[in-house]
Amino acid sequence: MESEALKALVIDALDDIKGQDIVALDVQKQTDIADHMVVASGNTSRQIKALVDNVLQKAKAEGVEVLGVEGEDSGEWILVDLADVIVHVMLPAVREFYDLERLWSVSPSDENAE
């Protein structure tokens, strides 16, 4: 599946379960490990697990290989590696603390300017 279509599938799956503040980041210029990162929040560990389960179910239904899932034990931050798209689902406080959107929005040219 093309990375843009996979990104759309992930966003739809998160939206289906009422994921909050869903943000898609194009990280092709920052890394070779993925084309996109999708970050979303859930209000509880239970909702975060439900969001991730829905992403996994929809991805597998489309024949997408899931390379890995990390963080299911705690449920505060779960990462799903779908190769071209990496999904981060977190509690709002964890998301605010790590601020992945800001971290991954810094381009290589921005780093050289400092």
N, C-alpha and C positions, 0 to 999 in steps of 0.2 A: 504494500500500500504506500502510495506517495506520502511524503511527510506532511504536506498541507492537508490532505484528506485525513490523515491520522490525527493531526492536531484538532481538526474540526470534530472528529469522532470523540476525542477525549473531552473537549469542551462541552459537547452535547451530553455526554455521559455524566459529567459533573453537574451540569445544569439540571438534568433530570431529577437528581437527588437533592436539589436546592443548595449546591455548593455556593459559597459566598466569595465575592471579590475575585472572580476568575480572571487571571491575567495570563496572556500568552506572550512569551518573549522569543524573539528571533535571536539565536545565539550562534549562528553560523560563522560570524566573524570572530567570535571569542574562543571557540573550541571546535574540535573535530569530532567530539563524542556524540553530538546531537545537533539537529537543526533547530529544534524548538524546546523550550521549557514552558510548562503550564503550571501555574501556582494557584492554589485555591485554599479557602479556609472552610472549616466545619466547626460547629459550636461545641461539639462533644467528641470524645474518643469514639463513641458508638457511631456518630454521624460520619466521622472521618473514615472509619472502616467500611461503612456502607457506600460512601463515595468511591473509595478505592475498589471495592467489590464490583460496583457497577462499571467502572472503567475496565477492569479486567474481563468481566463478562462480555462487554461489547467488543473489546479488542479481540478476544479469542474467537468470538462469533464471526469476525471478519478475517480470521486466519492470521492475525498479527501475533508474532512470537513475543512472549513476555520474557525479557532477559533477566529480570530480577525484581524483587519486592523487598524493601527494607523498612523496619520500624513498626511492623504489625503488632509486636508485643506490647509496646507502650501506647501506641495509638495517638501520640501527640503530634508526630510528624511521620508520614508514610511516604516513601519515595517509590515510584514505579518506573522501571527502565523499559521503554518500548523501542529502544535503539534510536530512531530518529527523533523521538519525543520523550522527554523525561518529565514525569509528573510529580509534583510536590503537593501534598495535602496536609495542612497543619492547623493546629489550634491558633486562634488569632494572636495570642500572646507570644507564641513561639515564632510565628510569622513576623511579627513586629520586631522581635529580638534579632533574628537572623537577616531580615531585610534583603531577601534574595533578589527582589526586583531591582533594587538599587545596585547591588553587587554585579548582577549580570547585564545591567544597562550601560556599564562603563565600557566604552569601546577602546581598542588598542591605541587609537590616535589620542583619546582623552588621557590615557596613562602617560604618553610621551610628552604631553603638554605640561605636566606637573614638574 
